[in-house]
Amino acid sequence: LAIALMGRADSQVKVAGHRITLAEVESHLTALTDVQRAMVLCPPTDATQTRLFAFVQLNRGTADDIRAALAAVVPPYMMPQVFVPVIDWPLTPNGKVDRHALLAFARQSATVSVERTELRGDTDRQVAEVWSDVLSRPVTVRDVHFFQEGGHSLLAMKMVHLVQTALGVQVSLRQVFDHPTLGAFCDSLSQRTEALPALVPKAASAHWPLSMAQQ
């Protein structure tokens, strides 16, 4: 009889309808050559917008490098929204990692590091209204990061649809991942002049092409 320890049952969380084991995300992180140690946490206070925080001790590279490398090996719903580089791990008197101290440090760092760049023009304001609705929190500056504010792939799909409806232009889901801040996302929209095709009646016998979502 062999018994294998697969992880703690209480390390499971539910994100966008998917049940995720935090230890599994940690194992993918530590498998990356640039990561020496990693810990993934889910704050209990984020009940309405579940967010994963990845704390990584790096051999080299940056948190953005790790984010890109992890995105290549895990599905979007397993991606942490916040990546925090760690040099010295805070410890409890028992010698274990102090998870509360890590989360407090992550929130403080995010608050201090965000540059408050004001919205510019009608496109920024219209997209900010959509993001505020989708993320269920006010978005008033260009530096807001969609995924760090609780966004995930399902909310990104909803946001893309609402932006297309509001602005009348073609928007791809890829744009959200390539340009996750509101400012960069809006700038990417200004570079695309392709408007949504007009809706015209089709004959009943005509071929009906699939929409982008159906494809």
Buried (B, 14 or more C-beta within 10 A) or exposed (E): EEEEEEEEEEBBBEBEEBEBBBBBBBEBBBEBEBBEBBBBBBBEEBEEBBBBBBBBBBEEBEBEBBBEBBEEEBEBBBBBBBBBBBEEBEEEEEEEBBBEEBBEBBBEEBEEEBEEBEBEEEBBEBBBBBBBEBBEEEBEBBBBBBBBBBBBBBBBBEBBBBBBEEBEBBBEBEBBBEBBBBBBBBBBBEEEEEEEEEEEEEEEEEEEEEEEEEE
